[in-house]
Amino acid sequence: MIIDLNLKGKQVLIVGGGVESSRKVEALLSQQCNITVVAEKVEKAIKDHAEKGKISLELRKIHHVDTINKFKYVDLILATTDDRKLNREIVLFGKSHRCYVYAADDPHVSDFSHPSIINIDDTVQVAISTGGRSPLLGKALREQVEPIIKKAVSKLIIDQIKLQEQFRIKIQKYIPSTEYRKKFLIEIINNKNINKSLEENNNVMARTLAEDHLKEYLLRNSATW
């Protein structure tokens, strides 16, 4: 079963700094979690993210699982080193501290399999998984369908998602009914003037139009909930 963990504000530890670690960092960047990478050497992409303040980075050799003993209060640990025995020790360490754990080289001891991710503007994520049976073919399939999916997800859709996120939170104060909140959000998606503003990159106007539509919607429906 593929699930999307809510990692917002959670602590994530990645042990290892190679290509696999870099992929995991990329997949996690959109999750609003606190990422720490521990490794002797890291890929340039990981170093760049650290320099931009997107992740924390500790450069040191990992001889033994005791090296990460201070990380007892994390929510997710990913073992991505090229040492299978060390990865297994890291997994056992995580389980003993009641963390979710993942070993890149051993799905059978992991709490979950890690799908191949298509990330679009850190807003839409599409997961392709073989359930750990063949990560290589999962990656190959992702590479085939990624251009098609990215072409299908337009900038307008991305901007609408961001607008929807803002108003999903806002309308909870004003619209008690789940059904009517959903109806309002559908109207925002289908509003031609809002979409026109988004297409013209005028996000301020789009938000203003959505605010005006909310006022009108409340007047029209407040007596029915």
N, C-alpha and C positions, 0 to 999 in steps of 0.2 A: 504494500500500500504506500503510495507516494503521499507525503504530507509536507506542509510548509511550516517549519518550526517558527514560533514567534520569538526571535532572538533580540528584540529591541531592548537595549540597556543591559544585555547579558554579557558575561565575560567568556571569551573564546580564546583558547590556547592552541597554536599550531606549532608542532615540534618538527623541524626540518625546513630547509630553505630552497629546495630544488624546484623543478618544473611543476611537480604535483602540488607542492605547497603554494606556489604562485597561483595555480588554478583555483585552489580552495580560497585563497585570499580574494581573488576576483569575484568568486561566487558569493562571498560573505559581505563585501563592501556595501551592498545595497540594503543590508539587514539592520542597520543602525545599532550594531553591537560593538563591543570593545575588543579589538583583535590584538593579540600579542603573538609574535613569531619569535621562536627561540631556535637558533642554529649557528653553526660555526661560519658558514658562508651562505649567501642568499642570492637568488636571481635578481637581476637589475630592477625588474618591475616591483619586487618587494621592497628593495631599498628606496626606490622612488616614492612609493606610497608612504614609507616611514618618514622620509624627508618632508613630505607634504603634510605630515601629522595625521594621516588617515589611519595608521596602525602604530603599535609600539613594536620595537625591534630590540632583541637582546642577542648580540653576537658572541657566542661562546660554544665551545665544543661540548657535545652531549655524550659523555662516556657511559653514563648509567642513569637510570630513572631518578636517582637521588638528586640529580642536577636540577630537577624541576619540582623538588619538594615544596618550595614556597608557594607553588600554585595549587593550593588545596581548596580554594574557594572560587573555582571556575565552573561554568555551566556546561561547557562543551570542550572536549579535547580531541584534536586531530593529529594522529601520528603519521607523518609522511617521510620519515627517514628512509635511507636505503639499507637499514639494518633490521631485518625481520624480527630478530630476537628482542631488540630494543623497542620496536613498535609494539610487540606483545606486552612487554613490561609497562609501557606507557598506558596501554589499554587497561591493564589490571590496576594500575595506579588510579586511573580515572574512575573505574568501577568501584574501587574501595572508598572513593570520596564522593560517590553517588553522582557522577557526571555522566552525560551522554558521551560516548566514545566512538571513534572511527579510526580504523587502520587502513591506510591506502592499499596495502598489500594483502589484506586478510579480511574479506567481508564477513566470514563466518564468526569472527569474534567481535565484530562491530555491532553497535546498536542499530545501525541503519546503513543502507547503501547510498553512495553519493552519486546522484544523477549527473549527466552532462548538461550544463546549463547554457541556455541562450539568454543573454542579458541585454535588454534594450533600454538604454538611457537610465539605468538603475531604477526603472519603474515597472517594466514588464519582464518577468522571468518565465521561461519555458523550460521544463525539465524533461529530459529524455533518459530513461533508465532501462537497463536490462536486468534489474534486480541483483546486480553484482555478478551476473553470469558471464558477461563479456564487456567490460568497460571500453575495450578497444573498438568494438562494433558500435557501442553507444556513442562514442566520440565520432566515429565515421558517419553515423546517421545524423548526428548534430551538424556536422560540416555540410552535409547534403541539403538539409532543410533550413539551415539558418538564414541563407539569403532570401528564401521564399517568405519566411515568417517576418524577417525584418522589413521586407518590402510591404507586407500586409499591414504592419503596425505603423500607421502614419504619425506624423508629428501632431496632427489634430487629436488623434486618439491619446497620445501621451499627455498632451495639455489638458484634455478632458478628464483623464484619470487624476491629474494633480488638482484640478478644480473640484472634482467629486470628493476627493479626500478632505479638502477644506470644508465643504458644505455638509458632508456626512457627520462631522463632529459638531458643526454649528447648529444644525437643525434639531439635534437631540434636545436642545433647550426649549424649542418652540413647538415641535410636533411630537406628541406622545405616542402616536400610533405608528408601528413599524410599517404597516401597509401604506399609510399616507406619506411617510418619509421616502419609501421606495418610489411612489408615484411622482413625488417632487423631483427626485434625482433623475428619473426617466425624462421628465419634462426639460430638465437642464441639458441632458444629452441631446435631445431633439430640437432644442431652441436654435433657430437659424441665425438670429442676430448674435447670440453668444458664440456659436461656431464660426461665424464670419469674423468676429473680433479675434478669436484664437488663431484663425488662419492668417490674419494680418499681424500676428505677434503682438496684439494689443491686449495683454492679459489683464491689465488694470481695468479696461473697459469691460472685458468679459466678466470679471468679478462684480463690477458695478451693476451690470445687467442681471447677473444672477441674484444679487442682493435685492434689486427691484422686483424680480420675479418672485422671490421668497415673500416679500411684503404682500404682493398681489395674491399669491397662493394662500397665505394665512387668512386674508380677508375672505377669500372664496370658500375655504374649507374648514375654518376653525370651529364652526358650529356643528360639524358632523363628527368630531372626535371627543 
